Amino acid sequence: MLTFNHTCIGSSHLTSGKPCQDASYSETTDHMSIAIVSDGHGGAIHSRSDIGAQLAILSAQATIEDHPLSDWENPVQRQEFFQEIVNRWTVLTIDHYFDNLTEPEIANLPLHPDVEQSIRNITTLYGCTLMAACVHPNGWFAFQIGDGKCVTVHPTPTHATLTSEPIPADDRCFLNMTTSLCDPDAAAEFRFCSGNKASTPVAIFLGSDGIDNSWGTEEALQNFYIEV
């Protein structure tokens, strides 16, 4: 399967001089094809979310590649899979934070920190969404925390093209609100879908909210992906 990814900085970020806060990755190996997208939240309280998005890509990639694909069909192992992504990302963000402390941050380090709250404060700086899809010899799966859209494309015997958004929607993702890897119980906020080999789409697209918000309607977004 052909895989590709592209990350583009938004015009408002260019105007304001802010860094691109999206990150993406794709790869095809002998036994799977994967694509991953992460969108940093931005804003003052998420000031390192561009780094958080990059670390989310690394966390998801490593977890997908480390786990047997059979784990995905077991609810307990699937939840452990999501928790492992969150744990990897949390460790990476903490390591990055202490390796890149600014002088004000050093001055404000508490002498006797509340460890749980300190971790939460650090990960909030790196807050981001995450979605990924994997196609393998026995089928496919996709998962997501936060906003953005996964769109799948399916051919039919009549040569018509059908599209769907197979990952369940989350009504907590509305306007500028979204679930996040930095949430206290992030692993429980993942949504997912999966299927066997016969149900594998001919194409799977993952796009941050910067794409789906640009098209106005679900039909316009799906038509865009059909054209691609």
Order of alpha helices (4+ residues) and beta strands (2+ residues): alpha-beta-beta-alpha-alpha-alpha-alpha-beta-beta-beta-beta-beta-beta-alpha-alpha
